[in-house]
Amino acid sequence: MKGLFHIDCRSLAKGFCLLAMVWAMSFHMVCAQTPKSAYQTYIERYAPIAVEQMERYGIPASITLAQGLLESAAGQSSLARKANNHFGIKVGMNWTGPYVLKDDDYKDERFRKYRSAEESYEDHSVFLRSGQRYASLFKLKPTDYKGWAHGLKSAGYATNPHYAQQLIHLIESYDLASYDNPNAARKKHGHGYAADIASGYTFGSCNGVQYLLAREGDTYKSIAKMLGSKARKLRKYNDAPKQAILHAGDIVYLHSKKSKASKKLGIKTHVVKSGESLYAISQSYGIRLKSLYKLNQFDASHVLHVGDTIRIR
């Protein structure tokens, strides 16, 4: 019995070891895949904004994206979710907007609160560009992400002693440096938006749907060709008939609009202004036109009047 027990224990031990190895491998695979998926999703969503900020303020898109990923935990941190704060920027002396309290180096520190992630990205650029402590960084080459990473740490952006190395690791792990060269980014990332922004297009997001602003002479066909898409899809996303003509400044959504306005907008209705149509309102809020008709129980013959209250959610 003792011999049998000894043999069984060894077999059992081997079995546990095998199970442990399988569990460990599975855990590693899940842990390796989940952050990557979240990080890639974040990069795809905010890379166009980071490149736009680079074009306007001279901050490498790779640095902006890496800081956004790190500071916001790929958009999953409480600051990002509750305050749209993607860069961990605190209130400071000049901030007069809303804020939230969060424990950091000290208890209940004040962090800036934004209306949208886009506003957070814009404020991050202004924060770096207008602060004297970061002035030396703008003398670096726009492709010197390592210099920027070490410079941000030296200037006191973060107290973490490994902050520069963390940024560099993210940039190199996800090839974020390719966004610092918009033309190269187009070749590497297919019909990504980086090169198009560099060509003068303005991108944005409304109601969680990305859009660009049309330029003089644009058509749905020319924009679709530029993005590697189809004009039919773009027209559908924008509730536009086949003969629709674009004008400079028109919003062109790149994905399907939503059925109602987001709660984050903070309002449920829109008051009609002079010259507005239901179509214009649907484009302004990123809501499908048929959904706007349904929300307000309108039929195709309905006529808007100035001062009418329109439900948007």
Contacts in CASP RR format, 6 or more apart in sequence:
PFRMAT RR
TARGET T0000
AUTHOR 0000-0000-0000
METHOD contacts of the structure
MODEL  1
MKGLFHIDCRSLAKGFCLLAMVWAMSFHMVCAQTPKSAYQTYIERYAPIA
VEQMERYGIPASITLAQGLLESAAGQSSLARKANNHFGIKVGMNWTGPYV
LKDDDYKDERFRKYRSAEESYEDHSVFLRSGQRYASLFKLKPTDYKGWAH
GLKSAGYATNPHYAQQLIHLIESYDLASYDNPNAARKKHGHGYAADIASG
YTFGSCNGVQYLLAREGDTYKSIAKMLGSKARKLRKYNDAPKQAILHAGD
IVYLHSKKSKASKKLGIKTHVVKSGESLYAISQSYGIRLKSLYKLNQFDA
SHVLHVGDTIRIR
35 74 0 8 1.000
38 74 0 8 1.000
38 75 0 8 1.000
38 76 0 8 1.000
39 69 0 8 1.000
39 74 0 8 1.000
39 170 0 8 1.000
39 174 0 8 1.000
40 174 0 8 1.000
41 74 0 8 1.000
42 68 0 8 1.000
42 69 0 8 1.000
42 72 0 8 1.000
42 74 0 8 1.000
42 75 0 8 1.000
43 65 0 8 1.000
43 69 0 8 1.000
43 174 0 8 1.000
43 176 0 8 1.000
45 210 0 8 1.000
46 65 0 8 1.000
46 68 0 8 1.000
46 86 0 8 1.000
46 117 0 8 1.000
46 121 0 8 1.000
47 61 0 8 1.000
47 65 0 8 1.000
47 179 0 8 1.000
47 192 0 8 1.000
47 193 0 8 1.000
47 194 0 8 1.000
48 192 0 8 1.000
48 193 0 8 1.000
48 194 0 8 1.000
48 197 0 8 1.000
48 203 0 8 1.000
48 204 0 8 1.000
48 210 0 8 1.000
49 117 0 8 1.000
49 118 0 8 1.000
49 121 0 8 1.000
49 203 0 8 1.000
49 204 0 8 1.000
49 205 0 8 1.000
50 61 0 8 1.000
50 64 0 8 1.000
50 65 0 8 1.000
50 121 0 8 1.000
50 179 0 8 1.000
51 61 0 8 1.000
51 179 0 8 1.000
51 182 0 8 1.000
51 185 0 8 1.000
51 193 0 8 1.000
51 194 0 8 1.000
51 197 0 8 1.000
51 198 0 8 1.000
52 197 0 8 1.000
52 202 0 8 1.000
52 203 0 8 1.000
52 204 0 8 1.000
53 59 0 8 1.000
53 61 0 8 1.000
53 64 0 8 1.000
53 121 0 8 1.000
53 122 0 8 1.000
53 124 0 8 1.000
53 125 0 8 1.000
54 60 0 8 1.000
54 61 0 8 1.000
54 64 0 8 1.000
54 142 0 8 1.000
54 179 0 8 1.000
54 180 0 8 1.000
55 197 0 8 1.000
55 198 0 8 1.000
55 200 0 8 1.000
56 125 0 8 1.000
57 125 0 8 1.000
57 126 0 8 1.000
57 128 0 8 1.000
57 129 0 8 1.000
58 129 0 8 1.000
58 138 0 8 1.000
58 142 0 8 1.000
59 125 0 8 1.000
59 128 0 8 1.000
59 129 0 8 1.000
59 148 0 8 1.000
60 142 0 8 1.000
60 143 0 8 1.000
60 144 0 8 1.000
60 145 0 8 1.000
60 148 0 8 1.000
60 177 0 8 1.000
60 180 0 8 1.000
61 176 0 8 1.000
61 179 0 8 1.000
61 180 0 8 1.000
61 194 0 8 1.000
62 145 0 8 1.000
62 171 0 8 1.000
62 176 0 8 1.000
62 177 0 8 1.000
62 179 0 8 1.000
62 180 0 8 1.000
63 145 0 8 1.000
63 148 0 8 1.000
63 149 0 8 1.000
63 152 0 8 1.000
63 167 0 8 1.000
63 171 0 8 1.000
64 121 0 8 1.000
64 124 0 8 1.000
64 125 0 8 1.000
65 170 0 8 1.000
65 171 0 8 1.000
65 174 0 8 1.000
65 176 0 8 1.000
65 179 0 8 1.000
66 145 0 8 1.000
66 149 0 8 1.000
66 167 0 8 1.000
66 168 0 8 1.000
66 170 0 8 1.000
66 171 0 8 1.000
66 176 0 8 1.000
67 87 0 8 1.000
67 124 0 8 1.000
67 152 0 8 1.000
67 167 0 8 1.000
68 75 0 8 1.000
68 86 0 8 1.000
68 87 0 8 1.000
69 170 0 8 1.000
69 174 0 8 1.000
70 166 0 8 1.000
70 167 0 8 1.000
70 170 0 8 1.000
71 77 0 8 1.000
71 79 0 8 1.000
71 86 0 8 1.000
71 87 0 8 1.000
71 88 0 8 1.000
72 79 0 8 1.000
72 80 0 8 1.000
72 85 0 8 1.000
72 86 0 8 1.000
72 87 0 8 1.000
72 88 0 8 1.000
73 80 0 8 1.000
75 81 0 8 1.000
75 86 0 8 1.000
78 102 0 8 1.000
79 85 0 8 1.000
79 86 0 8 1.000
79 88 0 8 1.000
79 100 0 8 1.000
79 102 0 8 1.000
79 111 0 8 1.000
80 86 0 8 1.000
80 117 0 8 1.000
82 100 0 8 1.000
82 113 0 8 1.000
83 99 0 8 1.000
83 100 0 8 1.000
83 111 0 8 1.000
83 112 0 8 1.000
83 113 0 8 1.000
83 114 0 8 1.000
84 113 0 8 1.000
84 114 0 8 1.000
84 115 0 8 1.000
84 116 0 8 1.000
84 117 0 8 1.000
84 119 0 8 1.000
84 120 0 8 1.000
85 100 0 8 1.000
85 111 0 8 1.000
85 112 0 8 1.000
85 113 0 8 1.000
85 114 0 8 1.000
85 120 0 8 1.000
86 117 0 8 1.000
86 120 0 8 1.000
86 121 0 8 1.000
86 124 0 8 1.000
87 120 0 8 1.000
87 121 0 8 1.000
87 123 0 8 1.000
87 124 0 8 1.000
87 127 0 8 1.000
88 111 0 8 1.000
88 112 0 8 1.000
89 111 0 8 1.000
89 112 0 8 1.000
89 120 0 8 1.000
89 123 0 8 1.000
89 124 0 8 1.000
89 127 0 8 1.000
90 104 0 8 1.000
90 109 0 8 1.000
90 110 0 8 1.000
90 111 0 8 1.000
90 112 0 8 1.000
91 99 0 8 1.000
91 110 0 8 1.000
91 111 0 8 1.000
91 112 0 8 1.000
92 110 0 8 1.000
95 112 0 8 1.000
97 112 0 8 1.000
97 113 0 8 1.000
98 112 0 8 1.000
98 113 0 8 1.000
99 110 0 8 1.000
99 111 0 8 1.000
99 112 0 8 1.000
99 113 0 8 1.000
100 110 0 8 1.000
100 111 0 8 1.000
100 113 0 8 1.000
101 108 0 8 1.000
101 109 0 8 1.000
101 110 0 8 1.000
101 111 0 8 1.000
102 108 0 8 1.000
102 109 0 8 1.000
102 111 0 8 1.000
103 109 0 8 1.000
104 111 0 8 1.000
105 159 0 8 1.000
112 120 0 8 1.000
112 123 0 8 1.000
114 120 0 8 1.000
114 123 0 8 1.000
115 264 0 8 1.000
116 205 0 8 1.000
116 264 0 8 1.000
117 205 0 8 1.000
118 204 0 8 1.000
118 205 0 8 1.000
128 134 0 8 1.000
128 137 0 8 1.000
129 138 0 8 1.000
133 155 0 8 1.000
133 156 0 8 1.000
134 152 0 8 1.000
134 155 0 8 1.000
134 157 0 8 1.000
136 151 0 8 1.000
136 155 0 8 1.000
137 147 0 8 1.000
137 148 0 8 1.000
137 151 0 8 1.000
137 152 0 8 1.000
137 155 0 8 1.000
140 147 0 8 1.000
140 148 0 8 1.000
142 180 0 8 1.000
143 177 0 8 1.000
143 180 0 8 1.000
143 181 0 8 1.000
145 167 0 8 1.000
145 168 0 8 1.000
145 171 0 8 1.000
145 176 0 8 1.000
145 177 0 8 1.000
145 180 0 8 1.000
146 164 0 8 1.000
146 168 0 8 1.000
149 163 0 8 1.000
149 164 0 8 1.000
149 165 0 8 1.000
149 167 0 8 1.000
149 168 0 8 1.000
149 171 0 8 1.000
150 164 0 8 1.000
151 164 0 8 1.000
152 158 0 8 1.000
152 163 0 8 1.000
152 164 0 8 1.000
152 167 0 8 1.000
153 161 0 8 1.000
153 163 0 8 1.000
153 164 0 8 1.000
157 163 0 8 1.000
160 166 0 8 1.000
170 176 0 8 1.000
171 177 0 8 1.000
175 188 0 8 1.000
178 184 0 8 1.000
178 185 0 8 1.000
178 188 0 8 1.000
178 189 0 8 1.000
179 185 0 8 1.000
179 194 0 8 1.000
182 194 0 8 1.000
182 195 0 8 1.000
182 197 0 8 1.000
182 198 0 8 1.000
183 195 0 8 1.000
183 198 0 8 1.000
185 192 0 8 1.000
185 194 0 8 1.000
185 195 0 8 1.000
186 192 0 8 1.000
186 194 0 8 1.000
186 195 0 8 1.000
186 196 0 8 1.000
191 226 0 8 1.000
191 227 0 8 1.000
191 228 0 8 1.000
191 229 0 8 1.000
192 227 0 8 1.000
193 201 0 8 1.000
193 203 0 8 1.000
193 212 0 8 1.000
193 227 0 8 1.000
196 203 0 8 1.000
196 212 0 8 1.000
196 226 0 8 1.000
196 227 0 8 1.000
197 203 0 8 1.000
200 215 0 8 1.000
201 212 0 8 1.000
201 213 0 8 1.000
201 215 0 8 1.000
202 212 0 8 1.000
202 213 0 8 1.000
203 210 0 8 1.000
203 211 0 8 1.000
203 212 0 8 1.000
203 213 0 8 1.000
204 210 0 8 1.000
204 211 0 8 1.000
204 212 0 8 1.000
205 211 0 8 1.000
206 251 0 8 1.000
206 253 0 8 1.000
206 284 0 8 1.000
206 285 0 8 1.000
206 286 0 8 1.000
207 257 0 8 1.000
207 258 0 8 1.000
207 261 0 8 1.000
207 262 0 8 1.000
207 265 0 8 1.000
207 285 0 8 1.000
207 286 0 8 1.000
207 287 0 8 1.000
208 258 0 8 1.000
208 262 0 8 1.000
209 253 0 8 1.000
209 254 0 8 1.000
209 255 0 8 1.000
209 256 0 8 1.000
209 257 0 8 1.000
209 258 0 8 1.000
209 286 0 8 1.000
210 253 0 8 1.000
210 254 0 8 1.000
210 255 0 8 1.000
211 251 0 8 1.000
211 252 0 8 1.000
211 253 0 8 1.000
211 254 0 8 1.000
212 223 0 8 1.000
212 251 0 8 1.000
212 252 0 8 1.000
212 254 0 8 1.000
213 248 0 8 1.000
213 249 0 8 1.000
213 250 0 8 1.000
213 251 0 8 1.000
213 252 0 8 1.000
214 223 0 8 1.000
214 246 0 8 1.000
214 247 0 8 1.000
214 248 0 8 1.000
214 249 0 8 1.000
214 250 0 8 1.000
214 251 0 8 1.000
214 252 0 8 1.000
215 248 0 8 1.000
215 249 0 8 1.000
216 248 0 8 1.000
217 246 0 8 1.000
217 248 0 8 1.000
218 246 0 8 1.000
218 248 0 8 1.000
218 252 0 8 1.000
219 231 0 8 1.000
219 245 0 8 1.000
219 246 0 8 1.000
220 231 0 8 1.000
220 234 0 8 1.000
220 235 0 8 1.000
220 238 0 8 1.000
220 240 0 8 1.000
220 244 0 8 1.000
220 246 0 8 1.000
220 252 0 8 1.000
221 231 0 8 1.000
223 229 0 8 1.000
223 231 0 8 1.000
223 234 0 8 1.000
223 246 0 8 1.000
223 252 0 8 1.000
224 230 0 8 1.000
224 231 0 8 1.000
224 233 0 8 1.000
224 234 0 8 1.000
225 231 0 8 1.000
227 254 0 8 1.000
229 254 0 8 1.000
234 240 0 8 1.000
234 252 0 8 1.000
234 253 0 8 1.000
234 254 0 8 1.000
235 241 0 8 1.000
235 242 0 8 1.000
235 244 0 8 1.000
236 256 0 8 1.000
237 253 0 8 1.000
237 254 0 8 1.000
237 255 0 8 1.000
237 256 0 8 1.000
237 257 0 8 1.000
238 244 0 8 1.000
238 251 0 8 1.000
238 252 0 8 1.000
238 253 0 8 1.000
238 257 0 8 1.000
238 283 0 8 1.000
239 257 0 8 1.000
239 279 0 8 1.000
239 282 0 8 1.000
239 283 0 8 1.000
239 288 0 8 1.000
239 289 0 8 1.000
239 290 0 8 1.000
246 252 0 8 1.000
250 283 0 8 1.000
251 283 0 8 1.000
251 284 0 8 1.000
253 283 0 8 1.000
253 286 0 8 1.000
256 288 0 8 1.000
257 282 0 8 1.000
257 286 0 8 1.000
257 287 0 8 1.000
257 288 0 8 1.000
257 291 0 8 1.000
258 286 0 8 1.000
258 287 0 8 1.000
258 288 0 8 1.000
258 291 0 8 1.000
259 287 0 8 1.000
259 288 0 8 1.000
259 291 0 8 1.000
260 287 0 8 1.000
260 291 0 8 1.000
260 295 0 8 1.000
260 312 0 8 1.000
260 313 0 8 1.000
261 267 0 8 1.000
261 268 0 8 1.000
261 285 0 8 1.000
261 286 0 8 1.000
261 287 0 8 1.000
261 312 0 8 1.000
261 313 0 8 1.000
262 313 0 8 1.000
263 313 0 8 1.000
265 285 0 8 1.000
265 312 0 8 1.000
265 313 0 8 1.000
267 312 0 8 1.000
268 311 0 8 1.000
268 312 0 8 1.000
268 313 0 8 1.000
269 309 0 8 1.000
269 310 0 8 1.000
269 311 0 8 1.000
269 312 0 8 1.000
270 281 0 8 1.000
270 284 0 8 1.000
270 285 0 8 1.000
270 309 0 8 1.000
270 310 0 8 1.000
270 312 0 8 1.000
271 307 0 8 1.000
271 308 0 8 1.000
271 309 0 8 1.000
271 310 0 8 1.000
272 281 0 8 1.000
272 304 0 8 1.000
272 305 0 8 1.000
272 306 0 8 1.000
272 307 0 8 1.000
272 308 0 8 1.000
272 309 0 8 1.000
272 310 0 8 1.000
273 306 0 8 1.000
273 307 0 8 1.000
274 306 0 8 1.000
275 306 0 8 1.000
276 304 0 8 1.000
277 304 0 8 1.000
278 289 0 8 1.000
278 292 0 8 1.000
278 293 0 8 1.000
278 298 0 8 1.000
278 302 0 8 1.000
278 304 0 8 1.000
278 310 0 8 1.000
279 289 0 8 1.000
281 287 0 8 1.000
281 292 0 8 1.000
281 310 0 8 1.000
281 312 0 8 1.000
282 288 0 8 1.000
282 289 0 8 1.000
282 291 0 8 1.000
282 292 0 8 1.000
285 312 0 8 1.000
287 312 0 8 1.000
292 298 0 8 1.000
292 310 0 8 1.000
292 312 0 8 1.000
293 299 0 8 1.000
293 300 0 8 1.000
293 302 0 8 1.000
295 311 0 8 1.000
295 312 0 8 1.000
295 313 0 8 1.000
296 302 0 8 1.000
296 310 0 8 1.000
296 311 0 8 1.000
304 310 0 8 1.000
END
